[in-house]
């Protein structure tokens, strides 16, 4: 009888070792499910959580992160004309990783969406051949700060279309930035060398006509009040203040910032001239530390133009990034 029990005993011991991972045993790893690839590339601050494109409750398109999507009037069907900085930095493309399929939310027709090729080899998601973008100024779902910027960026919706190109566009006003434009070109760069100038949306604009600071040529009082109630410079262009200028009579806008937001300046030793209703005591001047020009300040807040405003009455810079605001009389 002991001969019959011995094999059974050894069998039981072997089962115990196998089940408990006894000394010398190598545990068998349980395979983990593969992490699914992201449906699209969203701004770094946004987690991918949903379909490639969905419709928000307000009726505009959102990406997988829930951030708002936009269209660009300078694009043509099936082609993005926002390929280099600063445009690409401010308006990241909604792209689809290789091998992934576009998925759409309720109420959208998947047949309306496809991808278009970008110059960097990535695939951008498009609605009826209209490329889709995020706006860097939107940091949370529900924000639509990019809508209307420069008059050429719009919320993407099921009604989105691209402008119909005129039969013959003037040679001096191309529909978009040339493909050869340098990737690092700052807003409003150029002019002095005969090269075109661009705003932060990479839309061609008139180049500043005078002054190292980039201030437009003066034609009237240094500062006046427009009929709409905000401050304007001598050309009639809108003036702005910058929330990051926290020290009175000192500017924190330099380099590329100053290209997009030219300072309102006067000649060294001169005082600003003022329009009706403004008080000399409210205005000061200070010497900029970067280029030694003399900038005008109102209640200690430096005054700037916006390169995206190309004619009196335009206020395209108001509210941008929630730190730029129209200068208002107090």
C-alpha positions as a Markdown table, in Angstrom:
| # | Residue | x | y | z |
|---|---|---|---|---|
| 1 | Unk | 0.0 | 0.0 | 0.0 |
| 2 | Unk | 2.9 | 2.4 | 0.7 |
| 3 | Unk | 4.1 | 1.9 | -2.9 |
| 4 | Unk | 0.7 | 3.2 | -4.2 |
| 5 | Unk | 0.8 | 6.3 | -1.9 |
| 6 | Unk | 4.3 | 7.4 | -2.8 |
| 7 | Unk | 3.6 | 8.5 | -6.4 |
| 8 | Unk | 0.5 | 10.3 | -5.2 |
| 9 | Unk | 2.5 | 12.1 | -2.6 |
| 10 | Unk | 5.0 | 13.2 | -5.1 |
| 11 | Unk | 2.2 | 14.3 | -7.5 |
| 12 | Unk | 0.6 | 16.4 | -4.7 |
| 13 | Unk | 3.9 | 18.1 | -3.8 |
| 14 | Unk | 4.5 | 19.0 | -7.5 |
| 15 | Unk | 1.1 | 20.6 | -7.8 |
| 16 | Unk | 1.7 | 22.7 | -4.6 |
| 17 | Unk | 5.0 | 24.0 | -6.0 |
| 18 | Unk | 3.5 | 24.8 | -9.4 |
| 19 | Unk | 0.5 | 26.7 | -7.9 |
| 20 | Unk | 2.5 | 28.6 | -5.2 |
| 21 | Unk | 5.6 | 29.5 | -7.2 |
| 22 | Unk | 7.9 | 27.8 | -4.7 |
| 23 | Unk | 11.6 | 28.2 | -4.5 |
| 24 | Unk | 13.3 | 28.0 | -7.9 |
| 25 | Unk | 10.1 | 28.3 | -9.8 |
| 26 | Unk | 9.8 | 31.0 | -12.5 |
| 27 | Unk | 6.5 | 32.9 | -12.4 |
| 28 | Unk | 4.6 | 33.1 | -15.6 |
| 29 | Unk | 3.8 | 36.7 | -16.5 |
| 30 | Unk | 0.3 | 37.5 | -17.4 |
| 31 | Unk | 0.2 | 39.3 | -20.8 |
| 32 | Unk | -1.0 | 42.9 | -20.6 |
| 33 | Unk | -3.3 | 44.3 | -23.2 |
| 34 | Unk | -1.6 | 46.6 | -25.7 |
| 35 | Unk | -2.2 | 50.3 | -25.1 |
| 36 | Unk | -4.3 | 51.5 | -28.1 |
| 37 | Unk | -2.7 | 54.1 | -30.3 |
| 38 | Unk | -4.1 | 57.6 | -30.0 |
| 39 | Unk | -6.7 | 58.5 | -32.6 |
| 40 | Unk | -4.9 | 61.7 | -33.4 |
| 41 | Unk | -2.2 | 64.1 | -32.4 |
| 42 | Unk | -3.7 | 66.8 | -30.1 |
| 43 | Unk | -1.8 | 69.6 | -28.4 |
| 44 | Unk | 0.6 | 68.3 | -25.7 |
| 45 | Unk | -1.6 | 69.6 | -22.9 |
| 46 | Unk | -4.7 | 67.7 | -24.1 |
| 47 | Unk | -5.4 | 64.0 | -23.4 |
| 48 | Unk | -6.9 | 61.9 | -26.2 |
| 49 | Unk | -10.2 | 60.6 | -25.0 |
| 50 | Unk | -12.7 | 60.4 | -27.8 |
| 51 | Unk | -13.4 | 60.0 | -31.6 |
| 52 | Unk | -11.1 | 61.7 | -34.1 |
| 53 | Unk | -13.9 | 64.3 | -34.7 |
| 54 | Unk | -17.1 | 64.9 | -32.8 |
| 55 | Unk | -19.7 | 67.7 | -32.7 |
| 56 | Unk | -19.9 | 69.8 | -29.5 |
| 57 | Unk | -23.2 | 70.7 | -27.9 |
| 58 | Unk | -22.6 | 74.2 | -29.4 |
| 59 | Unk | -22.5 | 72.7 | -32.9 |
| 60 | Unk | -18.8 | 73.1 | -33.8 |
| 61 | Unk | -16.2 | 70.3 | -34.3 |
| 62 | Unk | -13.9 | 69.1 | -31.6 |
| 63 | Unk | -11.0 | 66.7 | -31.6 |
| 64 | Unk | -10.5 | 63.6 | -29.6 |
| 65 | Unk | -9.4 | 65.8 | -26.6 |
| 66 | Unk | -12.5 | 67.8 | -26.7 |
| 67 | Unk | -10.6 | 70.9 | -27.9 |
| 68 | Unk | -12.2 | 73.1 | -30.6 |
| 69 | Unk | -11.3 | 72.6 | -34.3 |
| 70 | Unk | -10.9 | 75.4 | -36.9 |
| 71 | Unk | -10.6 | 76.0 | -40.6 |
| 72 | Unk | -8.2 | 78.4 | -42.4 |
| 73 | Unk | -9.4 | 80.6 | -45.3 |
| 74 | Unk | -5.9 | 80.5 | -46.9 |
| 75 | Unk | -6.1 | 76.8 | -47.4 |
| 76 | Unk | -7.3 | 75.3 | -50.7 |
| 77 | Unk | -9.3 | 72.0 | -51.1 |
| 78 | Unk | -7.1 | 69.1 | -50.0 |
| 79 | Unk | -4.0 | 71.4 | -49.2 |
| 80 | Unk | -2.9 | 73.1 | -46.0 |
| 81 | Unk | -1.2 | 76.4 | -46.4 |
| 82 | Unk | -0.3 | 76.5 | -42.7 |
| 83 | Unk | 2.9 | 74.4 | -42.8 |
| 84 | Unk | 5.6 | 76.5 | -41.0 |
| 85 | Unk | 6.0 | 78.6 | -37.9 |
| 86 | Unk | 4.6 | 80.9 | -36.6 |
| 87 | Unk | 1.4 | 79.6 | -38.2 |
| 88 | Unk | 1.9 | 75.9 | -37.4 |
| 89 | Unk | 3.0 | 76.8 | -33.8 |
| 90 | Unk | -0.2 | 78.8 | -33.2 |
| 91 | Unk | -2.5 | 76.4 | -35.2 |
| 92 | Unk | -1.5 | 72.7 | -34.7 |
| 93 | Unk | -2.9 | 70.4 | -37.3 |
| 94 | Unk | -5.3 | 67.6 | -36.3 |
| 95 | Unk | -3.3 | 64.6 | -37.6 |
| 96 | Unk | -3.8 | 60.9 | -37.8 |
| 97 | Unk | -1.0 | 58.4 | -36.9 |
| 98 | Unk | 0.0 | 55.9 | -39.6 |
| 99 | Unk | -2.3 | 52.9 | -39.6 |
| 100 | Unk | -5.1 | 54.5 | -37.6 |
| 101 | Unk | -8.6 | 55.0 | -38.9 |
| 102 | Unk | -10.7 | 58.1 | -38.6 |
| 103 | Unk | -13.6 | 57.7 | -36.2 |
| 104 | Unk | -16.5 | 60.2 | -35.9 |
| 105 | Unk | -19.1 | 61.0 | -33.3 |
| 106 | Unk | -22.8 | 60.9 | -33.4 |
| 107 | Unk | -24.4 | 62.9 | -36.2 |
| 108 | Unk | -21.4 | 63.0 | -38.4 |
| 109 | Unk | -20.9 | 61.1 | -41.7 |
| 110 | Unk | -17.6 | 59.2 | -41.8 |
| 111 | Unk | -17.6 | 59.6 | -45.6 |
| 112 | Unk | -17.1 | 63.3 | -45.2 |
| 113 | Unk | -13.8 | 62.9 | -43.5 |
| 114 | Unk | -10.4 | 61.9 | -44.9 |
| 115 | Unk | -6.8 | 62.8 | -44.6 |
| 116 | Unk | -4.6 | 65.1 | -46.7 |
| 117 | Unk | -0.8 | 64.9 | -46.9 |
| 118 | Unk | 1.4 | 67.6 | -45.2 |
| 119 | Unk | 4.9 | 68.6 | -46.2 |
| 120 | Unk | 6.3 | 66.9 | -43.1 |
| 121 | Unk | 4.9 | 63.6 | -44.2 |
| 122 | Unk | 2.0 | 63.5 | -41.6 |
| 123 | Unk | -1.6 | 63.0 | -42.5 |
| 124 | Unk | -4.0 | 65.8 | -41.5 |
| 125 | Unk | -7.7 | 65.2 | -40.9 |
| 126 | Unk | -9.9 | 67.1 | -43.3 |
| 127 | Unk | -13.7 | 67.6 | -43.6 |
| 128 | Unk | -14.8 | 67.6 | -47.2 |
| 129 | Unk | -11.1 | 68.3 | -48.2 |
| 130 | Unk | -10.9 | 71.2 | -45.7 |
| 131 | Unk | -8.0 | 70.7 | -43.3 |
| 132 | Unk | -8.7 | 70.9 | -39.6 |
| 133 | Unk | -6.7 | 72.6 | -36.9 |
| 134 | Unk | -6.5 | 73.4 | -33.2 |
| 135 | Unk | -5.7 | 76.8 | -31.8 |
| 136 | Unk | -2.8 | 77.1 | -29.3 |
| 137 | Unk | -4.7 | 79.7 | -27.3 |
| 138 | Unk | -7.5 | 77.1 | -26.4 |
| 139 | Unk | -6.4 | 75.3 | -23.3 |
| 140 | Unk | -9.7 | 73.6 | -22.3 |
| 141 | Unk | -12.8 | 72.1 | -23.9 |
| 142 | Unk | -15.4 | 74.7 | -24.7 |
| 143 | Unk | -12.9 | 77.5 | -25.5 |
| 144 | Unk | -13.2 | 79.1 | -28.9 |
| 145 | Unk | -10.6 | 81.9 | -28.7 |
| 146 | Unk | -9.4 | 81.2 | -32.3 |
| 147 | Unk | -12.7 | 81.9 | -33.9 |
| 148 | Unk | -12.4 | 85.0 | -36.2 |
| 149 | Unk | -8.7 | 85.6 | -35.5 |
| 150 | Unk | -7.2 | 87.6 | -38.3 |
| 151 | Unk | -10.6 | 87.3 | -40.1 |
| 152 | Unk | -9.3 | 84.0 | -41.6 |
| 153 | Unk | -9.8 | 81.4 | -38.9 |
| 154 | Unk | -13.2 | 80.0 | -38.2 |
| 155 | Unk | -14.9 | 77.3 | -36.1 |
| 156 | Unk | -15.2 | 74.1 | -38.1 |
| 157 | Unk | -18.8 | 72.9 | -38.5 |
| 158 | Unk | -20.8 | 70.8 | -40.9 |
| 159 | Unk | -21.4 | 74.0 | -42.9 |
| 160 | Unk | -17.8 | 74.9 | -43.2 |
| 161 | Unk | -16.5 | 75.9 | -46.7 |
| 162 | Unk | -13.4 | 77.6 | -48.1 |
| 163 | Unk | -13.7 | 80.9 | -49.8 |
| 164 | Unk | -13.9 | 80.8 | -53.6 |
| 165 | Unk | -10.7 | 82.1 | -55.1 |
| 166 | Unk | -11.1 | 85.1 | -57.4 |
| 167 | Unk | -10.7 | 84.6 | -61.1 |
| 168 | Unk | -7.3 | 86.5 | -61.1 |
| 169 | Unk | -5.6 | 87.3 | -57.8 |
| 170 | Unk | -3.2 | 90.3 | -57.9 |
| 171 | Unk | 0.4 | 89.2 | -58.1 |
| 172 | Unk | 1.3 | 91.3 | -55.2 |
| 173 | Unk | -1.1 | 89.6 | -52.8 |
| 174 | Unk | -0.6 | 85.8 | -52.8 |
| 175 | Unk | -3.3 | 83.7 | -51.2 |
| 176 | Unk | -0.9 | 82.3 | -48.7 |
| 177 | Unk | 2.7 | 82.4 | -47.5 |
| 178 | Unk | 5.2 | 81.1 | -50.1 |
| 179 | Unk | 6.4 | 77.6 | -49.5 |
| 180 | Unk | 10.0 | 79.0 | -49.4 |
| 181 | Unk | 9.2 | 81.3 | -46.4 |
| 182 | Unk | 11.6 | 80.5 | -43.5 |
| 183 | Unk | 10.2 | 78.3 | -40.8 |
| 184 | Unk | 11.3 | 80.7 | -38.1 |
| 185 | Unk | 10.0 | 83.8 | -39.7 |
| 186 | Unk | 8.5 | 86.0 | -37.0 |
| 187 | Unk | 5.3 | 87.9 | -37.4 |
| 188 | Unk | 5.7 | 91.1 | -39.4 |
| 189 | Unk | 9.3 | 90.2 | -40.4 |
| 190 | Unk | 10.7 | 91.6 | -43.6 |
| 191 | Unk | 10.0 | 94.9 | -45.2 |
| 192 | Unk | 13.5 | 96.5 | -45.1 |
| 193 | Unk | 15.0 | 93.8 | -47.4 |
| 194 | Unk | 12.0 | 93.8 | -49.9 |
| 195 | Unk | 10.6 | 90.6 | -48.5 |
| 196 | Unk | 6.9 | 90.4 | -47.6 |
| 197 | Unk | 5.7 | 90.8 | -44.0 |
| 198 | Unk | 3.4 | 88.4 | -42.2 |
| 199 | Unk | 1.2 | 88.5 | -39.1 |
| 200 | Unk | 1.0 | 85.8 | -36.5 |
| 201 | Unk | -1.5 | 83.8 | -38.6 |
| 202 | Unk | 1.1 | 83.9 | -41.5 |
| 203 | Unk | -1.2 | 86.1 | -43.5 |
| 204 | Unk | 0.6 | 88.7 | -45.6 |
| 205 | Unk | 0.3 | 92.3 | -44.3 |
| 206 | Unk | 1.7 | 95.7 | -45.1 |
| 207 | Unk | 5.2 | 96.1 | -43.7 |
| 208 | Unk | 5.9 | 98.8 | -41.1 |
| 209 | Unk | 6.9 | 102.0 | -42.9 |
| 210 | Unk | 9.2 | 103.7 | -40.4 |
| 211 | Unk | 11.1 | 103.4 | -37.2 |
| 212 | Unk | 13.4 | 100.7 | -35.8 |
| 213 | Unk | 10.6 | 99.8 | -33.4 |
| 214 | Unk | 8.2 | 98.9 | -36.3 |
| 215 | Unk | 5.7 | 101.7 | -35.4 |
| 216 | Unk | 3.7 | 102.8 | -38.4 |
| 217 | Unk | 4.4 | 106.2 | -39.8 |
| 218 | Unk | 2.8 | 109.0 | -37.8 |
| 219 | Unk | 0.1 | 111.2 | -39.4 |
| 220 | Unk | -1.8 | 112.6 | -36.4 |
| 221 | Unk | -1.7 | 113.0 | -32.6 |
| 222 | Unk | 0.4 | 110.4 | -30.9 |
| 223 | Unk | -2.6 | 109.1 | -29.1 |
| 224 | Unk | -6.3 | 109.9 | -29.7 |
| 225 | Unk | -9.7 | 108.3 | -28.8 |
| 226 | Unk | -11.4 | 106.5 | -31.7 |
| 227 | Unk | -15.2 | 106.9 | -32.2 |
| 228 | Unk | -15.6 | 103.4 | -30.8 |
| 229 | Unk | -14.0 | 104.5 | -27.5 |
| 230 | Unk | -10.6 | 102.9 | -27.5 |
| 231 | Unk | -7.1 | 104.5 | -27.9 |
| 232 | Unk | -5.5 | 104.8 | -31.3 |
| 233 | Unk | -2.1 | 105.8 | -32.6 |
| 234 | Unk | -1.3 | 108.6 | -35.0 |
| 235 | Unk | -2.2 | 106.3 | -38.0 |
| 236 | Unk | -5.6 | 105.6 | -36.5 |
| 237 | Unk | -4.6 | 102.0 | -35.8 |
| 238 | Unk | -5.8 | 100.5 | -32.5 |
| 239 | Unk | -3.5 | 100.5 | -29.4 |
| 240 | Unk | -3.2 | 97.7 | -26.9 |
| 241 | Unk | -1.9 | 96.9 | -23.4 |
| 242 | Unk | -0.1 | 93.7 | -22.3 |
| 243 | Unk | -1.0 | 92.0 | -19.0 |
| 244 | Unk | 2.5 | 90.7 | -18.6 |
| 245 | Unk | 3.8 | 94.3 | -18.3 |
| 246 | Unk | 3.5 | 94.3 | -14.5 |
| 247 | Unk | 6.2 | 96.9 | -13.8 |
| 248 | Unk | 5.1 | 100.5 | -14.6 |
| 249 | Unk | 6.9 | 102.1 | -17.6 |
| 250 | Unk | 8.7 | 98.9 | -18.5 |
| 251 | Unk | 8.0 | 96.5 | -21.4 |
| 252 | Unk | 8.2 | 92.7 | -21.2 |
| 253 | Unk | 7.4 | 92.3 | -24.9 |
| 254 | Unk | 10.7 | 91.8 | -26.8 |
| 255 | Unk | 12.1 | 89.9 | -29.8 |
| 256 | Unk | 9.4 | 88.0 | -31.6 |
| 257 | Unk | 6.7 | 89.4 | -29.4 |
| 258 | Unk | 7.7 | 92.9 | -30.4 |
| 259 | Unk | 7.5 | 91.9 | -34.1 |
| 260 | Unk | 3.9 | 90.9 | -33.6 |
| 261 | Unk | 3.1 | 93.8 | -31.2 |
| 262 | Unk | 5.1 | 96.9 | -32.4 |
| 263 | Unk | 5.6 | 99.5 | -29.7 |
| 264 | Unk | 4.1 | 102.9 | -29.9 |
| 265 | Unk | 7.2 | 105.2 | -29.9 |
| 266 | Unk | 8.2 | 108.8 | -30.2 |
| 267 | Unk | 11.5 | 110.4 | -30.9 |
| 268 | Unk | 13.9 | 110.5 | -27.9 |
| 269 | Unk | 13.3 | 113.6 | -25.8 |
| 270 | Unk | 9.8 | 114.3 | -27.3 |
| 271 | Unk | 6.5 | 114.1 | -25.4 |
| 272 | Unk | 3.4 | 112.4 | -27.0 |
| 273 | Unk | 0.8 | 114.7 | -28.5 |
| 274 | Unk | -2.8 | 113.9 | -27.4 |
| 275 | Unk | -6.2 | 114.2 | -28.9 |
| 276 | Unk | -9.3 | 115.7 | -27.4 |
| 277 | Unk | -10.3 | 114.4 | -23.9 |
| 278 | Unk | -6.9 | 113.0 | -23.0 |
| 279 | Unk | -4.7 | 114.4 | -20.1 |
| 280 | Unk | -1.0 | 114.9 | -20.4 |
| 281 | Unk | -0.5 | 113.8 | -16.8 |
| 282 | Unk | -1.8 | 110.3 | -17.7 |
| 283 | Unk | 0.9 | 109.6 | -20.3 |
| 284 | Unk | 4.6 | 108.9 | -19.8 |
| 285 | Unk | 7.5 | 107.7 | -21.9 |
| 286 | Unk | 10.4 | 105.4 | -21.1 |
| 287 | Unk | 13.5 | 104.0 | -22.8 |
| 288 | Unk | 13.2 | 100.4 | -23.9 |
| 289 | Unk | 16.1 | 98.2 | -22.7 |
| 290 | Unk | 16.3 | 96.2 | -26.0 |
| 291 | Unk | 16.6 | 98.8 | -28.7 |
| 292 | Unk | 16.8 | 102.1 | -26.8 |
| 293 | Unk | 13.7 | 103.5 | -28.5 |
| 294 | Unk | 11.2 | 105.7 | -26.5 |
| 295 | Unk | 7.9 | 104.0 | -25.9 |
| 296 | Unk | 4.7 | 105.7 | -24.8 |
| 297 | Unk | 2.8 | 104.4 | -21.7 |
| 298 | Unk | -0.7 | 105.2 | -20.4 |
| 299 | Unk | -1.0 | 105.1 | -16.6 |
| 300 | Unk | 2.3 | 103.3 | -16.7 |
| 301 | Unk | 1.1 | 100.6 | -19.1 |
| 302 | Unk | 3.2 | 100.5 | -22.3 |
| 303 | Unk | 1.2 | 100.9 | -25.5 |
| 304 | Unk | 1.4 | 98.7 | -28.6 |
| 305 | Unk | 0.0 | 98.1 | -32.0 |
| 306 | Unk | -1.0 | 94.7 | -33.3 |
| 307 | Unk | 0.6 | 93.5 | -36.6 |
| 308 | Unk | -2.7 | 91.8 | -37.5 |
| 309 | Unk | -4.5 | 95.2 | -37.7 |
| 310 | Unk | -3.9 | 96.6 | -41.1 |
| 311 | Unk | -6.5 | 99.4 | -41.2 |
| 312 | Unk | -8.2 | 101.8 | -38.7 |
| 313 | Unk | -11.2 | 100.2 | -37.0 |
| 314 | Unk | -9.7 | 96.7 | -36.8 |
| 315 | Unk | -9.3 | 95.2 | -33.3 |
| 316 | Unk | -8.0 | 91.7 | -34.2 |
| 317 | Unk | -5.6 | 91.7 | -31.2 |
| 318 | Unk | -8.2 | 92.3 | -28.5 |
| 319 | Unk | -8.4 | 89.4 | -26.1 |
| 320 | Unk | -5.7 | 87.3 | -27.8 |
| 321 | Unk | -4.3 | 84.7 | -25.3 |
| 322 | Unk | -6.3 | 86.6 | -22.7 |
| 323 | Unk | -3.3 | 89.0 | -22.1 |
| 324 | Unk | -3.7 | 91.5 | -24.9 |
| 325 | Unk | -6.5 | 94.1 | -24.6 |
| 326 | Unk | -7.6 | 97.3 | -26.3 |
| 327 | Unk | -6.2 | 100.4 | -24.5 |
| 328 | Unk | -9.3 | 102.2 | -23.1 |
| 329 | Unk | -9.4 | 105.8 | -21.8 |
| 330 | Unk | -9.9 | 106.0 | -18.0 |
